[in-house]
Amino acid sequence: MQSSNLALAITERDALDSQSERDAFEAGYNHAHGIACHNVPVIGTEYLTDSEGRVVADLDNVSDLHGSICYEAEMNARCFSPWEHTAHRINSLEEFEAAAAWDAYEMGVAAAIAHDLAGYTYEVES
């Protein structure tokens, strides 16, 4: 598992009840890790987001905007290979186990994005 905060990621993963949940968390974490560095908003630039519509990045909204852009990029990445292999693995589990694994996957995604975003500070370039 890659991580900007490996110790915390391992703690969060290991707190889950089953191996399928731990595997799903790790898959979600690995899928979303690093998205933040490829989607950094630029102050003064307008972005079209699914959640907020058109938004101009400024110092007051850039952190939230960065998070929104990361979540949207992660969701869009699910449309491309090799993500369908992860979906198939989780969907192949028994119904109750699959539901818990999907929850764990989403927890992994959220943790990866949160850990990546924690390393950013925003300022206006001169």
TIRO-52599 format. One record per residue: x, z, y of N, C-alpha, C, CB in turn. Coordinates in Angstrom, 1 decimal. Each point is the difference from the previous one (the first is absolute). Glycine has a CB too. Example, Ala and Ser with C-alpha at 12.3 -4.5 7.8 and 13.67 -1.06 7.14 Angstrom:
BEGIN
+--------+--------+--------+--------+--------+--------+--------+--------+--------+--------+--------+--------+
:   n.px :   n.pz :   n.py :  ca.px :  ca.pz :  ca.py :   c.px :   c.pz :   c.py :  cb.px :  cb.pz :  cb.py :
+--------+--------+--------+--------+--------+--------+--------+--------+--------+--------+--------+--------+
:   13.2 :    7.8 :   -5.7 :   -0.9 :    0.0 :    1.2 :    0.9 :    0.0 :    1.2 :   -1.9 :    1.2 :   -1.2 :
:    1.5 :   -1.9 :    2.3 :    0.9 :    0.0 :    1.1 :   -0.8 :    0.8 :    1.1 :    1.2 :   -2.2 :   -0.6 :
+--------+--------+--------+--------+--------+--------+--------+--------+--------+--------+--------+--------+
END
This chain:
BEGIN
+--------+--------+--------+--------+--------+--------+--------+--------+--------+--------+--------+--------+
:   n.px :   n.pz :   n.py :  ca.px :  ca.pz :  ca.py :   c.px :   c.pz :   c.py :  cb.px :  cb.pz :  cb.py :
+--------+--------+--------+--------+--------+--------+--------+--------+--------+--------+--------+--------+
:    0.8 :    0.0 :   -1.2 :   -0.8 :    0.0 :    1.2 :    0.9 :    0.0 :    1.2 :   -1.9 :    1.2 :   -1.2 :
:    1.7 :   -2.2 :    2.1 :    0.7 :    0.0 :    1.3 :   -0.7 :    0.9 :    0.9 :    0.9 :   -2.4 :   -0.4 :
:   -0.2 :    2.9 :    1.4 :   -0.7 :    0.9 :    0.9 :    0.9 :    0.3 :    1.2 :   -1.3 :    1.0 :   -1.9 :
:    0.6 :   -0.8 :    3.0 :    0.6 :    0.5 :    1.2 :    0.0 :    1.5 :   -0.1 :   -0.7 :   -2.0 :    1.4 :
:   -0.1 :    2.6 :   -2.3 :   -0.1 :    1.4 :   -0.2 :   -0.2 :    0.2 :   -1.5 :   -0.9 :    0.4 :    2.3 :
:    1.9 :   -0.7 :   -3.1 :   -0.1 :    0.0 :   -1.5 :   -0.4 :    1.4 :   -0.5 :    1.7 :   -1.7 :   -0.1 :
:   -1.2 :    2.8 :    0.6 :   -0.3 :    1.3 :   -0.6 :   -1.5 :    0.3 :    0.2 :    2.3 :    0.8 :    0.6 :
:   -2.9 :   -1.1 :    0.6 :   -1.4 :    0.2 :    0.2 :   -0.8 :   -0.9 :   -0.9 :    0.4 :    0.7 :    2.4 :
:    0.0 :   -1.9 :   -2.5 :   -0.8 :   -1.0 :   -0.8 :    0.0 :    0.5 :   -1.5 :    0.7 :   -1.9 :    1.5 :
:    0.4 :    2.3 :   -2.0 :    0.1 :    0.5 :   -1.4 :   -0.9 :    1.2 :   -0.2 :    2.3 :   -0.8 :   -0.2 :
:   -2.3 :    1.7 :    1.2 :   -0.8 :    1.2 :    0.0 :   -1.5 :   -0.4 :   -0.1 :    1.7 :    1.4 :    1.3 :
:   -2.1 :   -2.3 :   -0.4 :   -1.4 :   -0.4 :    0.0 :   -0.4 :   -0.7 :   -1.3 :    0.2 :   -0.3 :    2.5 :
:    0.7 :   -0.6 :   -3.0 :   -0.3 :   -0.6 :   -1.3 :   -0.1 :    1.0 :   -1.1 :    1.2 :   -2.0 :    0.8 :
:   -0.3 :    2.9 :   -0.9 :    0.0 :    0.9 :   -1.1 :   -1.1 :    1.0 :    0.0 :    2.5 :   -0.3 :    0.0 :
:   -3.2 :    0.5 :    1.1 :   -1.1 :    0.9 :    0.1 :   -1.3 :   -0.6 :   -0.6 :    1.0 :    0.9 :    2.1 :
:   -1.0 :   -2.2 :   -2.4 :   -1.1 :   -0.6 :   -0.6 :   -0.1 :    0.4 :   -1.5 :    0.2 :   -1.9 :    1.6 :
:   -1.5 :    1.9 :   -2.1 :   -0.3 :    0.5 :   -1.3 :    0.5 :   -0.8 :   -1.2 :   -1.9 :    1.0 :    1.0 :
:    1.8 :   -2.3 :   -1.0 :    0.3 :   -0.8 :   -1.2 :    1.1 :   -1.0 :    0.3 :   -2.4 :    0.2 :   -0.7 :
:    3.0 :   -0.7 :   -0.4 :    1.0 :   -1.0 :    0.2 :   -0.5 :   -1.3 :    0.6 :    1.2 :    1.0 :   -2.0 :
:   -2.4 :   -1.4 :    1.7 :   -0.6 :   -1.2 :    0.6 :   -0.1 :    0.2 :    1.5 :   -1.2 :   -0.5 :   -2.2 :
:    0.8 :    1.7 :    2.6 :   -0.1 :    0.2 :    1.5 :    1.4 :    0.0 :    0.6 :   -2.1 :    1.4 :   -0.4 :
:    3.0 :   -0.8 :   -0.2 :    1.4 :    0.0 :    0.5 :    0.6 :   -1.4 :    0.1 :    0.3 :    2.3 :   -1.0 :
:   -0.6 :   -3.1 :   -0.1 :    0.5 :   -1.4 :    0.0 :   -0.7 :   -0.8 :    1.1 :    0.4 :    0.2 :   -2.4 :
:   -1.7 :    0.0 :    2.6 :   -0.8 :   -0.7 :    1.1 :    0.5 :    0.4 :    1.4 :   -2.0 :   -0.1 :   -1.6 :
:    2.2 :    1.4 :    1.8 :    0.6 :    0.5 :    1.3 :    1.3 :   -0.7 :    0.3 :   -1.1 :    2.2 :   -0.3 :
:    2.0 :   -2.3 :   -0.7 :    1.3 :   -0.6 :    0.2 :   -0.2 :   -1.5 :    0.2 :    1.0 :    1.7 :   -1.5 :
:   -1.9 :   -2.3 :    0.9 :   -0.3 :   -1.5 :    0.2 :   -0.5 :   -0.2 :    1.4 :   -0.5 :   -0.3 :   -2.4 :
:   -0.4 :    1.2 :    2.9 :   -0.5 :   -0.1 :    1.4 :    1.1 :    0.2 :    1.0 :   -2.2 :    0.7 :   -0.8 :
:    3.0 :    0.4 :    0.5 :    1.1 :    0.3 :    0.9 :    1.0 :   -1.1 :    0.1 :   -0.3 :    2.4 :   -0.6 :
:    0.7 :   -3.0 :   -0.5 :    1.0 :   -1.1 :    0.0 :   -0.6 :   -1.2 :    0.6 :    1.0 :    0.9 :   -2.1 :
:   -2.3 :   -1.2 :    1.9 :   -0.6 :   -1.1 :    0.7 :    0.0 :    0.1 :    1.5 :   -1.4 :   -0.3 :   -2.0 :
:    1.1 :    1.5 :    2.5 :   -0.1 :    0.1 :    1.5 :    1.3 :    0.4 :    0.7 :   -2.4 :    0.6 :   -0.4 :
:    3.4 :   -0.1 :   -0.4 :    1.2 :    0.4 :    0.6 :    0.7 :   -1.1 :    0.7 :    0.3 :    1.8 :   -1.7 :
:    0.1 :   -1.6 :    3.0 :    0.7 :   -1.0 :    0.7 :   -0.9 :   -1.0 :    0.8 :    1.7 :    0.1 :   -1.7 :
:   -3.0 :    0.1 :    1.6 :   -0.9 :   -0.9 :    0.8 :    0.2 :    0.3 :    1.5 :   -1.6 :   -0.1 :   -1.9 :
:    1.8 :    1.3 :    2.3 :    0.1 :    0.4 :    1.4 :    1.1 :   -0.7 :    0.7 :   -0.9 :    2.2 :   -0.6 :
:    2.1 :   -2.4 :    0.0 :    1.1 :   -0.6 :    0.7 :   -0.2 :   -1.5 :    0.2 :    1.5 :    1.7 :   -1.0 :
:   -2.5 :   -2.3 :    0.3 :   -0.3 :   -1.4 :    0.2 :   -1.1 :   -0.3 :    0.9 :    0.9 :   -0.4 :   -2.3 :
:   -1.6 :    1.5 :    2.8 :   -1.2 :   -0.2 :    0.8 :    0.0 :    0.9 :    1.2 :   -1.2 :   -0.6 :   -2.1 :
:    2.3 :    0.7 :    2.8 :    0.2 :    0.9 :    1.1 :   -0.7 :   -0.7 :    1.3 :    2.2 :    1.0 :   -1.0 :
:   -3.2 :   -0.4 :    1.6 :   -0.6 :   -0.6 :    1.2 :    1.0 :    0.1 :    1.2 :   -2.3 :    0.6 :   -0.9 :
:    2.2 :   -1.6 :    1.7 :    0.8 :   -0.1 :    1.2 :   -0.9 :    0.4 :    1.2 :    1.5 :   -1.8 :   -1.0 :
:   -1.0 :    2.8 :    1.8 :   -0.7 :    0.4 :    1.2 :   -0.3 :   -1.2 :    0.9 :    1.1 :    2.3 :   -0.1 :
:   -2.4 :   -2.4 :    0.5 :   -0.4 :   -1.1 :    0.9 :   -0.5 :   -1.2 :   -0.7 :    1.7 :    0.8 :    1.6 :
:   -1.6 :   -0.8 :   -3.0 :   -0.5 :   -1.2 :   -0.8 :   -1.4 :    0.3 :   -0.5 :    2.4 :   -0.5 :   -0.7 :
:   -3.2 :   -0.5 :    0.7 :   -1.4 :    0.1 :   -0.5 :   -0.1 :   -0.3 :   -1.5 :   -0.9 :   -0.7 :    2.3 :
:    0.2 :    1.6 :   -3.0 :   -0.2 :   -0.2 :   -1.4 :   -1.4 :   -0.1 :   -0.4 :    2.1 :    1.3 :   -0.4 :
:   -2.5 :   -2.1 :   -0.5 :   -1.3 :   -0.1 :   -0.5 :   -0.1 :    0.8 :   -1.4 :   -0.4 :   -2.3 :    1.2 :
:   -0.3 :    3.4 :   -1.2 :   -0.1 :    0.8 :   -1.2 :   -1.4 :    0.0 :   -0.5 :    1.9 :    1.5 :    0.8 :
:   -2.0 :   -1.3 :   -2.1 :   -1.3 :    0.2 :   -0.6 :   -0.8 :    1.2 :    0.4 :    0.9 :   -1.2 :   -2.0 :
:   -0.1 :    2.3 :    2.2 :   -0.6 :    1.3 :    0.4 :   -0.4 :    0.1 :    1.4 :    1.3 :    1.0 :   -1.9 :
:   -0.5 :   -1.5 :    2.8 :   -0.1 :    0.2 :    1.5 :   -0.3 :   -1.2 :    0.8 :    1.5 :    1.9 :   -0.3 :
:   -1.5 :   -3.1 :   -0.3 :   -0.2 :   -1.2 :    0.7 :    1.3 :   -0.3 :    0.8 :   -2.4 :    0.4 :    0.2 :
:    2.3 :   -1.0 :    1.0 :    1.2 :   -0.3 :    0.8 :    0.5 :    1.2 :    0.7 :   -0.8 :   -2.3 :    0.3 :
:    2.1 :    2.6 :   -0.5 :    0.6 :    1.2 :    0.6 :    1.4 :   -0.4 :    0.6 :   -1.2 :    1.5 :   -1.7 :
:    1.4 :   -1.1 :    2.9 :    1.3 :   -0.1 :    0.6 :    0.8 :    1.3 :   -0.3 :   -0.8 :   -1.7 :    1.8 :
:    2.0 :    1.5 :   -2.4 :    0.8 :    1.2 :   -0.3 :    0.5 :    0.6 :    1.3 :    0.7 :   -1.0 :   -2.2 :
:   -0.9 :    2.3 :    2.3 :    0.6 :    0.8 :    1.1 :    0.5 :    1.3 :   -0.6 :   -1.5 :   -1.1 :    1.8 :
:    2.1 :    1.9 :   -0.9 :    0.6 :    1.3 :   -0.5 :   -1.1 :    1.0 :   -0.6 :    1.9 :   -0.3 :    1.6 :
:   -3.1 :    0.1 :   -1.0 :   -1.1 :    0.9 :   -0.5 :   -0.6 :   -0.4 :   -1.3 :   -0.5 :    0.4 :    2.3 :
:    0.6 :   -1.6 :   -2.7 :   -0.7 :   -0.5 :   -1.3 :    1.0 :   -0.5 :   -1.0 :   -2.0 :   -0.5 :    1.3 :
:    3.2 :    0.4 :   -1.0 :    1.0 :   -0.8 :   -0.9 :    0.1 :    0.7 :   -1.4 :    1.2 :   -0.8 :    2.1 :
:   -1.2 :    2.1 :   -2.1 :    0.2 :    0.7 :   -1.3 :   -1.3 :   -0.3 :   -0.9 :    1.4 :    1.8 :    1.1 :
:   -2.6 :   -1.7 :   -0.6 :   -1.2 :   -0.2 :   -0.7 :    0.0 :   -1.5 :   -0.4 :   -1.2 :    1.9 :    1.1 :
:    1.5 :   -2.8 :   -0.2 :    0.0 :   -1.4 :   -0.2 :    1.0 :   -0.4 :   -1.1 :   -0.6 :   -0.4 :    2.4 :
:    1.8 :    1.0 :   -2.4 :    1.0 :   -0.2 :   -1.0 :   -0.6 :    0.3 :   -1.4 :    1.9 :    0.5 :    1.6 :
:   -2.6 :    0.7 :   -1.7 :   -0.6 :    0.4 :   -1.3 :   -1.1 :   -1.0 :   -0.4 :    0.5 :    2.4 :    0.6 :
:   -1.3 :   -2.8 :    0.3 :   -1.1 :   -1.0 :   -0.3 :    0.6 :   -1.3 :   -0.5 :   -1.5 :    1.0 :    1.7 :
:    2.5 :   -1.5 :   -1.0 :    0.7 :   -1.2 :   -0.5 :    0.6 :    0.1 :   -1.3 :    0.4 :   -0.6 :    2.4 :
:    0.2 :    1.8 :   -2.7 :    0.5 :    0.2 :   -1.4 :   -1.0 :    0.0 :   -1.0 :    1.8 :    1.3 :    1.0 :
:   -2.9 :   -0.6 :   -0.8 :   -1.1 :    0.0 :   -1.0 :   -0.6 :   -1.4 :   -0.3 :   -0.5 :    2.4 :    0.7 :
:    0.4 :   -3.1 :    0.4 :   -0.6 :   -1.4 :   -0.1 :    1.0 :   -0.9 :   -0.8 :   -1.3 :    0.3 :    2.2 :
:    2.6 :   -0.2 :   -1.9 :    1.0 :   -0.7 :   -0.7 :    0.0 :    0.3 :   -1.5 :    1.4 :   -0.1 :    2.1 :
:   -1.5 :    1.4 :   -2.4 :   -0.1 :    0.4 :   -1.4 :   -1.2 :   -0.6 :   -0.7 :    1.2 :    2.2 :    0.6 :
:   -2.3 :   -2.1 :    0.0 :   -1.3 :   -0.6 :   -0.6 :    0.2 :   -1.5 :   -0.2 :   -1.4 :    1.8 :    1.1 :
:    1.9 :   -2.5 :   -0.1 :    0.2 :   -1.4 :   -0.2 :    1.0 :   -0.3 :   -1.1 :   -0.5 :   -0.3 :    2.4 :
:    1.5 :    1.1 :   -2.6 :    1.0 :   -0.2 :   -1.1 :   -0.6 :    0.0 :   -1.3 :    1.7 :    1.0 :    1.5 :
:   -2.9 :   -0.3 :   -1.7 :   -0.7 :    0.0 :   -1.2 :   -0.5 :   -1.3 :   -0.5 :   -0.6 :    2.4 :    0.5 :
:    0.6 :   -3.4 :    0.4 :   -0.5 :   -1.3 :   -0.3 :    1.0 :   -0.9 :   -0.7 :   -1.5 :    0.2 :    1.9 :
:    2.7 :    0.3 :   -2.1 :    1.1 :   -0.8 :   -0.4 :    0.7 :    0.7 :   -1.2 :    0.3 :   -0.9 :    2.3 :
:    0.4 :    0.0 :   -3.1 :    0.7 :    0.5 :   -1.2 :    1.2 :    0.8 :    0.5 :   -0.7 :   -2.0 :   -1.4 :
:    1.1 :    3.0 :    0.7 :   -0.4 :    0.5 :   -1.3 :   -1.0 :    1.1 :    0.0 :    2.3 :   -0.7 :   -0.7 :
:   -3.0 :    0.9 :    1.8 :   -0.9 :    1.1 :    0.1 :   -1.1 :    0.0 :   -1.1 :    0.4 :    0.0 :    2.5 :
:   -0.8 :   -1.2 :   -2.9 :   -1.1 :    0.0 :   -1.0 :    0.4 :    0.6 :   -1.3 :   -0.8 :   -2.0 :    1.0 :
:    2.1 :    2.1 :   -1.3 :    0.5 :    0.7 :   -1.2 :   -0.3 :    1.5 :    0.1 :    1.8 :   -1.8 :   -0.3 :
:   -1.6 :    2.4 :    1.5 :   -0.3 :    1.4 :    0.2 :   -1.5 :    0.2 :   -0.2 :    2.0 :    0.2 :    1.6 :
:   -2.8 :   -1.0 :   -1.0 :   -1.4 :    0.1 :   -0.1 :   -0.5 :   -0.1 :   -1.4 :   -0.2 :   -1.0 :    2.3 :
:    0.8 :    0.1 :   -3.1 :   -0.4 :   -0.2 :   -1.4 :    0.4 :    1.3 :   -0.8 :    0.3 :   -2.5 :    0.2 :
:    0.9 :    3.0 :    0.0 :    0.4 :    1.2 :   -0.7 :   -1.0 :    1.2 :    0.3 :    2.4 :   -0.8 :    0.2 :
:   -2.7 :    1.0 :    1.0 :   -0.9 :    1.1 :    0.4 :   -1.4 :   -0.3 :   -0.6 :    1.3 :    0.5 :    2.1 :
:   -1.8 :   -1.7 :   -1.9 :   -1.3 :   -0.3 :   -0.5 :   -0.2 :    0.0 :   -1.5 :   -0.2 :   -1.4 :    2.0 :
:    1.3 :    1.3 :   -2.7 :    0.0 :    0.1 :   -1.5 :   -0.1 :    1.4 :   -0.5 :    1.4 :   -2.0 :    0.0 :
:   -1.3 :    3.0 :    0.8 :   -0.2 :    1.4 :   -0.4 :   -1.5 :    0.3 :   -0.2 :    2.1 :    0.7 :    1.3 :
:   -2.3 :    0.3 :   -2.0 :   -1.4 :    0.5 :   -0.2 :   -0.6 :    0.2 :    1.4 :    0.5 :    1.1 :   -2.3 :
:   -1.9 :   -1.2 :    2.4 :   -0.6 :    0.0 :    1.3 :    0.3 :    1.2 :    0.8 :   -1.8 :   -1.2 :   -1.1 :
:    1.7 :    2.4 :    0.6 :    0.3 :    1.3 :    0.7 :    1.5 :    0.0 :    0.4 :   -1.8 :    1.2 :   -1.2 :
:    2.7 :   -1.6 :    0.3 :    1.4 :    0.0 :    0.2 :    0.4 :   -1.0 :    1.1 :    0.4 :    0.8 :   -2.3 :
:   -1.1 :   -2.0 :    2.2 :    0.2 :   -1.1 :    1.0 :   -0.4 :    0.5 :    1.4 :   -0.3 :   -1.7 :   -1.8 :
:   -0.8 :    2.4 :    1.9 :   -0.4 :    0.4 :    1.4 :    1.0 :    1.0 :    0.5 :   -2.4 :   -0.3 :   -0.7 :
:    2.9 :    1.2 :   -0.1 :    1.0 :    1.0 :    0.5 :    1.3 :   -0.7 :    0.3 :   -1.1 :    1.8 :   -1.4 :
:    1.4 :   -2.8 :    0.7 :    1.3 :   -0.8 :    0.2 :   -0.2 :   -0.8 :    1.3 :    0.5 :   -0.2 :   -2.4 :
:   -1.6 :   -0.4 :    2.7 :   -0.2 :   -0.7 :    1.3 :    0.1 :    1.0 :    1.2 :   -1.5 :   -1.7 :   -1.2 :
:    0.9 :    2.9 :    1.0 :    0.2 :    1.0 :    1.1 :    1.5 :    0.3 :    0.2 :   -2.3 :    1.0 :   -0.6 :
:    3.0 :   -0.8 :   -0.5 :    1.4 :    0.3 :    0.1 :    0.8 :   -1.2 :    0.6 :   -0.2 :    1.5 :   -2.0 :
:   -0.2 :   -2.7 :    1.7 :    0.7 :   -1.2 :    0.5 :   -0.2 :    0.1 :    1.6 :   -0.4 :   -1.4 :   -2.1 :
:   -0.8 :    1.6 :    2.5 :   -0.3 :    0.1 :    1.5 :    0.8 :    1.1 :    0.6 :   -2.3 :   -1.0 :   -0.4 :
:    2.4 :    2.1 :   -0.3 :    0.8 :    1.1 :    0.5 :    1.5 :   -0.4 :    0.2 :   -1.6 :    1.7 :   -1.1 :
:    2.1 :   -2.5 :    0.1 :    1.4 :   -0.5 :    0.1 :    0.2 :   -0.9 :    1.2 :    0.1 :    0.2 :   -2.5 :
:   -1.1 :   -1.1 :    2.7 :    0.1 :   -0.9 :    1.1 :    0.0 :    0.8 :    1.3 :   -1.2 :   -1.8 :   -1.3 :
:    0.3 :    2.7 :    1.5 :   -0.1 :    0.8 :    1.2 :    1.3 :    0.9 :    0.2 :   -2.5 :    0.1 :   -0.2 :
:    3.0 :    0.4 :   -0.8 :    1.2 :    0.8 :    0.1 :    1.2 :   -0.9 :    0.4 :   -0.8 :    1.6 :   -1.7 :
:    0.9 :   -2.7 :    1.1 :    1.1 :   -0.9 :    0.4 :    0.0 :   -0.4 :    1.5 :    0.0 :   -0.9 :   -2.4 :
:   -1.2 :    0.5 :    2.8 :   -0.2 :   -0.4 :    1.4 :    0.3 :    1.2 :    0.9 :   -1.7 :   -1.8 :   -0.6 :
:    1.2 :    2.9 :    0.3 :    0.2 :    1.2 :    0.8 :    1.5 :    0.4 :    0.1 :   -2.3 :    0.8 :   -0.6 :
:    3.0 :   -0.9 :   -0.5 :    1.4 :    0.3 :   -0.1 :    0.8 :   -1.0 :    0.9 :   -0.3 :    1.1 :   -2.3 :
:   -0.1 :   -2.4 :    2.2 :    0.7 :   -1.0 :    0.7 :   -0.2 :    0.2 :    1.5 :   -0.2 :   -1.6 :   -1.9 :
:   -1.1 :    1.8 :    2.3 :   -0.3 :    0.2 :    1.4 :    0.6 :    1.2 :    0.7 :   -2.1 :   -1.2 :   -0.5 :
:    2.3 :    2.2 :   -0.3 :    0.6 :    1.3 :    0.5 :    1.4 :   -0.2 :    0.6 :   -1.3 :    1.2 :   -1.7 :
:    2.0 :   -2.3 :    1.3 :    1.3 :   -0.3 :    0.5 :    0.1 :   -0.7 :    1.3 :    0.7 :    0.0 :   -2.3 :
:   -1.9 :   -0.4 :    2.9 :    0.0 :   -0.8 :    1.2 :   -0.2 :    0.8 :    1.3 :   -0.9 :   -1.9 :   -1.4 :
:    1.6 :    1.5 :    2.4 :   -0.4 :    0.5 :    1.4 :   -0.2 :   -1.3 :    0.8 :    1.4 :    2.2 :   -0.2 :
:   -2.2 :   -2.1 :    1.1 :   -0.4 :   -1.2 :    0.8 :    0.4 :    0.2 :    1.4 :   -1.9 :   -0.5 :   -1.6 :
:    2.4 :   -0.6 :    2.2 :    0.3 :    0.0 :    1.4 :    0.0 :   -1.4 :    0.6 :    1.4 :    2.0 :   -0.4 :
:   -1.5 :   -2.1 :    1.6 :    0.0 :   -1.3 :    0.7 :    1.5 :   -0.5 :    0.1 :   -2.2 :    0.5 :    1.3 :
:    2.5 :   -1.7 :   -1.7 :    1.3 :   -0.5 :    0.1 :    0.2 :   -0.5 :    1.4 :    0.1 :   -0.7 :   -2.4 :
:    1.1 :    1.0 :    2.9 :    0.3 :   -0.4 :    1.4 :    0.8 :   -1.3 :    0.1 :    0.0 :    2.3 :    0.6 :
+--------+--------+--------+--------+--------+--------+--------+--------+--------+--------+--------+--------+
END
